[in-house]
Amino acid sequence: MAIVKPYDAMVLCDAIVDLISRAQRPYQFRVTVTGKPPHAQSRTYDIGAVSDDAAAHEGIDRFVKEMSHPMRLLDALL
């Protein structure tokens, strides 16, 4: 049986995308990402992207990077 560490938890989250401006490409989107426990926090990012899907993906990637515990990197190195 493996020991589950709190920082091994996968970051689960939802993204809400709002169009700010489409005056020029890339379009400007405001992406609000809300995590599910144990990462139950909310972050808002202003992102330039060609589509709302790309903006959501970028927002989720940023959120996961912020919420990932640095100890996970140390475990990978050991």
N, CA, C and O atoms as a GROMACS GRO file, in nm:
protein
  312
    1MET      N    1   0.084  -0.117   0.000
    1MET     CA    2   0.000   0.000   0.000
    1MET      C    3   0.089   0.124   0.000
    1MET      O    4   0.181   0.135   0.080
    2ALA      N    5   0.060   0.216  -0.089
    2ALA     CA    6   0.138   0.339  -0.102
    2ALA      C    7   0.084   0.445  -0.007
    2ALA      O    8  -0.035   0.451   0.022
    3ILE      N    9   0.173   0.527   0.041
    3ILE     CA   10   0.134   0.639   0.126
    3ILE      C   11   0.096   0.756   0.036
    3ILE      O   12   0.175   0.798  -0.049
    4VAL      N   13  -0.025   0.807   0.054
    4VAL     CA   14  -0.071   0.921  -0.025
    4VAL      C   15  -0.036   1.048   0.049
    4VAL      O   16  -0.078   1.069   0.163
    5LYS      N   17   0.039   1.132  -0.016
    5LYS     CA   18   0.080   1.260   0.043
    5LYS      C   19  -0.016   1.368  -0.004
    5LYS      O   20  -0.068   1.358  -0.115
    6PRO      N   21  -0.040   1.471   0.076
    6PRO     CA   22  -0.137   1.574   0.037
    6PRO      C   23  -0.100   1.644  -0.092
    6PRO      O   24  -0.189   1.687  -0.166
    7TYR      N   25   0.028   1.658  -0.122
    7TYR     CA   26   0.066   1.727  -0.244
    7TYR      C   27   0.060   1.638  -0.367
    7TYR      O   28   0.085   1.685  -0.479
    8ASP      N   29   0.026   1.509  -0.349
    8ASP     CA   30   0.009   1.420  -0.463
    8ASP      C   31  -0.130   1.434  -0.525
    8ASP      O   32  -0.157   1.377  -0.631
    9ALA      N   33  -0.217   1.509  -0.460
    9ALA     CA   34  -0.354   1.523  -0.509
    9ALA      C   35  -0.355   1.594  -0.644
    9ALA      O   36  -0.287   1.695  -0.663
   10MET      N   37  -0.432   1.539  -0.736
   10MET     CA   38  -0.446   1.602  -0.867
   10MET      C   39  -0.524   1.732  -0.852
   10MET      O   40  -0.620   1.738  -0.775
   11VAL      N   41  -0.485   1.834  -0.924
   11VAL     CA   42  -0.553   1.963  -0.918
   11VAL      C   43  -0.675   1.957  -1.010
   11VAL      O   44  -0.661   1.949  -1.132
   12LEU      N   45  -0.794   1.961  -0.952
   12LEU     CA   46  -0.919   1.962  -1.028
   12LEU      C   47  -0.977   2.102  -1.024
   12LEU      O   48  -0.978   2.167  -0.919
   13CYS      N   49  -1.025   2.150  -1.139
   13CYS     CA   50  -1.076   2.286  -1.143
   13CYS      C   51  -1.172   2.306  -1.260
   13CYS      O   52  -1.178   2.224  -1.352
   14ASP      N   53  -1.246   2.416  -1.254
   14ASP     CA   54  -1.338   2.458  -1.360
   14ASP      C   55  -1.296   2.597  -1.405
   14ASP      O   56  -1.241   2.676  -1.328
   15ALA      N   57  -1.322   2.626  -1.534
   15ALA     CA   58  -1.287   2.758  -1.588
   15ALA      C   59  -1.410   2.823  -1.649
   15ALA      O   60  -1.489   2.758  -1.717
   16ILE      N   61  -1.426   2.953  -1.622
   16ILE     CA   62  -1.531   3.034  -1.684
   16ILE      C   63  -1.461   3.140  -1.767
   16ILE      O   64  -1.375   3.213  -1.717
   17VAL      N   65  -1.498   3.149  -1.894
   17VAL     CA   66  -1.431   3.239  -1.987
   17VAL      C   67  -1.525   3.350  -2.030
   17VAL      O   68  -1.637   3.324  -2.075
   18ASP      N   69  -1.481   3.475  -2.016
   18ASP     CA   70  -1.556   3.592  -2.061
   18ASP      C   71  -1.474   3.666  -2.165
   18ASP      O   72  -1.354   3.687  -2.148
   19LEU      N   73  -1.539   3.705  -2.274
   19LEU     CA   74  -1.473   3.782  -2.379
   19LEU      C   75  -1.462   3.927  -2.335
   19LEU      O   76  -1.563   3.990  -2.304
   20ILE      N   77  -1.341   3.980  -2.332
   20ILE     CA   78  -1.320   4.120  -2.296
   20ILE      C   79  -1.322   4.207  -2.421
   20ILE      O   80  -1.392   4.309  -2.426
   21SER      N   81  -1.246   4.166  -2.523
   21SER     CA   82  -1.235   4.247  -2.644
   21SER      C   83  -1.200   4.159  -2.764
   21SER      O   84  -1.118   4.068  -2.754
   22ARG      N   85  -1.264   4.189  -2.876
   22ARG     CA   86  -1.222   4.124  -2.999
   22ARG      C   87  -1.190   4.228  -3.106
   22ARG      O   88  -1.214   4.209  -3.225
   23ALA      N   89  -1.134   4.339  -3.058
   23ALA     CA   90  -1.095   4.447  -3.148
   23ALA      C   91  -0.981   4.402  -3.239
   23ALA      O   92  -0.973   4.446  -3.354
   24GLN      N   93  -0.894   4.316  -3.190
   24GLN     CA   94  -0.786   4.263  -3.272
   24GLN      C   95  -0.750   4.124  -3.220
   24GLN      O   96  -0.783   4.088  -3.107
   25ARG      N   97  -0.682   4.048  -3.304
   25ARG     CA   98  -0.637   3.915  -3.263
   25ARG      C   99  -0.500   3.925  -3.201
   25ARG      O  100  -0.422   4.008  -3.246
   26PRO      N  101  -0.466   3.849  -3.102
   26PRO     CA  102  -0.552   3.752  -3.035
   26PRO      C  103  -0.658   3.822  -2.951
   26PRO      O  104  -0.633   3.929  -2.894
   27TYR      N  105  -0.776   3.762  -2.942
   27TYR     CA  106  -0.885   3.818  -2.861
   27TYR      C  107  -0.843   3.819  -2.715
   27TYR      O  108  -0.760   3.738  -2.672
   28GLN      N  109  -0.901   3.911  -2.639
   28GLN     CA  110  -0.872   3.922  -2.497
   28GLN      C  111  -0.984   3.857  -2.417
   28GLN      O  112  -1.101   3.891  -2.435
   29PHE      N  113  -0.949   3.765  -2.330
   29PHE     CA  114  -1.045   3.692  -2.248
   29PHE      C  115  -1.009   3.709  -2.101
   29PHE      O  116  -0.892   3.722  -2.066
   30ARG      N  117  -1.111   3.709  -2.016
   30ARG     CA  118  -1.091   3.702  -1.872
   30ARG      C  119  -1.134   3.562  -1.830
   30ARG      O  120  -1.249   3.523  -1.847
   31VAL      N  121  -1.039   3.486  -1.776
   31VAL     CA  122  -1.063   3.347  -1.738
   31VAL      C  123  -1.062   3.337  -1.586
   31VAL      O  124  -0.962   3.372  -1.521
   32THR      N  125  -1.172   3.290  -1.529
   32THR     CA  126  -1.181   3.268  -1.385
   32THR      C  127  -1.176   3.119  -1.360
   32THR      O  128  -1.263   3.045  -1.406
   33VAL      N  129  -1.073   3.075  -1.288
   33VAL     CA  130  -1.054   2.933  -1.261
   33VAL      C  131  -1.080   2.910  -1.113
   33VAL      O  132  -1.022   2.977  -1.028
   34THR      N  133  -1.167   2.814  -1.083
   34THR     CA  134  -1.202   2.779  -0.946
   34THR      C  135  -1.166   2.633  -0.922
   34THR      O  136  -1.212   2.544  -0.993
   35GLY      N  137  -1.083   2.610  -0.820
   35GLY     CA  138  -1.040   2.475  -0.788
   35GLY      C  139  -1.137   2.404  -0.697
   35GLY      O  140  -1.219   2.465  -0.628
   36LYS      N  141  -1.126   2.273  -0.700
   36LYS     CA  142  -1.204   2.188  -0.610
   36LYS      C  143  -1.112   2.144  -0.497
   36LYS      O  144  -0.991   2.134  -0.516
   37PRO      N  145  -1.169   2.115  -0.378
   37PRO     CA  146  -1.084   2.079  -0.263
   37PRO      C  147  -0.987   1.966  -0.299
   37PRO      O  148  -1.025   1.873  -0.369
   38PRO      N  149  -0.865   1.973  -0.252
   38PRO     CA  150  -0.809   2.062  -0.152
   38PRO      C  151  -0.752   2.192  -0.208
   38PRO      O  152  -0.684   2.266  -0.137
   39HIS      N  153  -0.780   2.221  -0.333
   39HIS     CA  154  -0.730   2.344  -0.397
   39HIS      C  155  -0.846   2.440  -0.420
   39HIS      O  156  -0.859   2.498  -0.528
   40ALA      N  157  -0.930   2.458  -0.319
   40ALA     CA  158  -1.053   2.536  -0.332
   40ALA      C  159  -1.023   2.685  -0.325
   40ALA      O  160  -1.053   2.752  -0.226
   41GLN      N  161  -0.964   2.735  -0.431
   41GLN     CA  162  -0.935   2.877  -0.443
   41GLN      C  163  -0.976   2.922  -0.582
   41GLN      O  164  -1.001   2.840  -0.670
   42SER      N  165  -0.984   3.051  -0.600
   42SER     CA  166  -1.024   3.106  -0.728
   42SER      C  167  -0.918   3.205  -0.776
   42SER      O  168  -0.867   3.285  -0.698
   43ARG      N  169  -0.887   3.199  -0.904
   43ARG     CA  170  -0.791   3.291  -0.965
   43ARG      C  171  -0.852   3.347  -1.093
   43ARG      O  172  -0.927   3.278  -1.163
   44THR      N  173  -0.820   3.471  -1.125
   44THR     CA  174  -0.866   3.535  -1.248
   44THR      C  175  -0.746   3.577  -1.329
   44THR      O  176  -0.654   3.641  -1.277
   45TYR      N  177  -0.747   3.541  -1.457
   45TYR     CA  178  -0.636   3.573  -1.547
   45TYR      C  179  -0.690   3.644  -1.669
   45TYR      O  180  -0.796   3.607  -1.720
   46ASP      N  181  -0.620   3.745  -1.718
   46ASP     CA  182  -0.649   3.808  -1.845
   46ASP      C  183  -0.555   3.747  -1.948
   46ASP      O  184  -0.433   3.755  -1.935
   47ILE      N  185  -0.613   3.684  -2.050
   47ILE     CA  186  -0.536   3.604  -2.144
   47ILE      C  187  -0.571   3.644  -2.287
   47ILE      O  188  -0.688   3.662  -2.320
   48GLY      N  189  -0.469   3.657  -2.370
   48GLY     CA  190  -0.489   3.678  -2.513
   48GLY      C  191  -0.481   3.543  -2.583
   48GLY      O  192  -0.382   3.471  -2.569
   49ALA      N  193  -0.586   3.508  -2.658
   49ALA     CA  194  -0.589   3.378  -2.725
   49ALA      C  195  -0.676   3.387  -2.850
   49ALA      O  196  -0.755   3.479  -2.866
   50VAL      N  197  -0.659   3.289  -2.939
   50VAL     CA  198  -0.735   3.289  -3.065
   50VAL      C  199  -0.878   3.238  -3.046
   50VAL      O  200  -0.964   3.264  -3.131
   51SER      N  201  -0.904   3.166  -2.937
   51SER     CA  202  -1.040   3.116  -2.912
   51SER      C  203  -1.063   3.105  -2.761
   51SER      O  204  -0.970   3.111  -2.682
   52ASP      N  205  -1.190   3.088  -2.726
   52ASP     CA  206  -1.221   3.073  -2.584
   52ASP      C  207  -1.168   2.941  -2.528
   52ASP      O  208  -1.131   2.934  -2.411
   53ASP      N  209  -1.165   2.838  -2.612
   53ASP     CA  210  -1.109   2.710  -2.568
   53ASP      C  211  -0.961   2.723  -2.533
   53ASP      O  212  -0.914   2.671  -2.432
   54ALA      N  213  -0.887   2.792  -2.620
   54ALA     CA  214  -0.744   2.812  -2.595
   54ALA      C  215  -0.722   2.895  -2.469
   54ALA      O  216  -0.628   2.869  -2.393
   55ALA      N  217  -0.807   2.995  -2.446
   55ALA     CA  218  -0.795   3.078  -2.326
   55ALA      C  219  -0.824   2.996  -2.200
   55ALA      O  220  -0.754   3.010  -2.100
   56ALA      N  221  -0.927   2.911  -2.206
   56ALA     CA  222  -0.960   2.826  -2.091
   56ALA      C  223  -0.845   2.730  -2.061
   56ALA      O  224  -0.809   2.710  -1.945
   57HIS      N  225  -0.787   2.672  -2.165
   57HIS     CA  226  -0.676   2.579  -2.147
   57HIS      C  227  -0.557   2.649  -2.084
   57HIS      O  228  -0.494   2.594  -1.993
   58GLU      N  229  -0.525   2.768  -2.129
   58GLU     CA  230  -0.414   2.845  -2.074
   58GLU      C  231  -0.441   2.883  -1.928
   58GLU      O  232  -0.351   2.875  -1.844
   59GLY      N  233  -0.564   2.923  -1.897
   59GLY     CA  234  -0.599   2.958  -1.759
   59GLY      C  235  -0.587   2.838  -1.666
   59GLY      O  236  -0.536   2.851  -1.555
   60ILE      N  237  -0.634   2.724  -1.710
   60ILE     CA  238  -0.625   2.602  -1.628
   60ILE      C  239  -0.479   2.563  -1.610
   60ILE      O  240  -0.440   2.523  -1.500
   61ASP      N  241  -0.399   2.574  -1.714
   61ASP     CA  242  -0.256   2.542  -1.702
   61ASP      C  243  -0.188   2.632  -1.600
   61ASP      O  244  -0.107   2.585  -1.520
   62ARG      N  245  -0.220   2.761  -1.602
   62ARG     CA  246  -0.161   2.854  -1.505
   62ARG      C  247  -0.203   2.820  -1.363
   62ARG      O  248  -0.122   2.823  -1.270
   63PHE      N  249  -0.333   2.786  -1.346
   63PHE     CA  250  -0.385   2.753  -1.214
   63PHE      C  251  -0.316   2.627  -1.160
   63PHE      O  252  -0.273   2.624  -1.045
   64VAL      N  253  -0.305   2.525  -1.242
   64VAL     CA  254  -0.242   2.400  -1.200
   64VAL      C  255  -0.097   2.424  -1.162
   64VAL      O  256  -0.047   2.368  -1.064
   65LYS      N  257  -0.028   2.508  -1.238
   65LYS     CA  258   0.111   2.539  -1.207
   65LYS      C  259   0.122   2.612  -1.073
   65LYS      O  260   0.212   2.585  -0.994
   66GLU      N  261   0.029   2.704  -1.046
   66GLU     CA  262   0.028   2.775  -0.918
   66GLU      C  263  -0.002   2.684  -0.801
   66GLU      O  264   0.059   2.697  -0.694
   67MET      N  265  -0.096   2.592  -0.819
   67MET     CA  266  -0.143   2.509  -0.709
   67MET      C  267  -0.058   2.384  -0.686
   67MET      O  268  -0.069   2.321  -0.581
   68SER      N  269   0.024   2.348  -0.782
   68SER     CA  270   0.108   2.230  -0.766
   68SER      C  271   0.212   2.257  -0.657
   68SER      O  272   0.275   2.362  -0.654
   69HIS      N  273   0.226   2.161  -0.572
   69HIS     CA  274   0.316   2.176  -0.458
   69HIS      C  275   0.460   2.156  -0.503
   69HIS      O  276   0.488   2.066  -0.581
   70PRO      N  277   0.553   2.240  -0.454
   70PRO     CA  278   0.693   2.225  -0.496
   70PRO      C  279   0.755   2.093  -0.452
   70PRO      O  280   0.854   2.050  -0.511
   71MET      N  281   0.700   2.028  -0.351
   71MET     CA  282   0.754   1.899  -0.306
   71MET      C  283   0.738   1.792  -0.413
   71MET      O  284   0.815   1.696  -0.416
   72ARG      N  285   0.639   1.807  -0.500
   72ARG     CA  286   0.620   1.711  -0.608
   72ARG      C  287   0.744   1.709  -0.698
   72ARG      O  288   0.785   1.603  -0.745
   73LEU      N  289   0.803   1.826  -0.721
   73LEU     CA  290   0.924   1.834  -0.801
   73LEU      C  291   1.040   1.764  -0.732
   73LEU      O  292   1.120   1.697  -0.797
   74LEU      N  293   1.051   1.780  -0.600
   74LEU     CA  294   1.158   1.714  -0.527
   74LEU      C  295   1.144   1.563  -0.531
   74LEU      O  296   1.244   1.492  -0.544
   75ASP      N  297   1.021   1.513  -0.520
   75ASP     CA  298   0.999   1.368  -0.527
   75ASP      C  299   1.040   1.313  -0.663
   75ASP      O  300   1.095   1.203  -0.673
   76ALA      N  301   1.015   1.390  -0.768
   76ALA     CA  302   1.050   1.345  -0.903
   76ALA      C  303   1.202   1.337  -0.918
   76ALA      O  304   1.252   1.252  -0.991
   77LEU      N  305   1.274   1.426  -0.850
   77LEU     CA  306   1.419   1.425  -0.862
   77LEU      C  307   1.485   1.315  -0.781
   77LEU      O  308   1.594   1.270  -0.815
   78LEU      N  309   1.421   1.270  -0.675
   78LEU     CA  310   1.480   1.168  -0.587
   78LEU      C  311   1.459   1.028  -0.636
   78LEU      O  312   1.504   0.933  -0.571
   0.00000   0.00000   0.00000
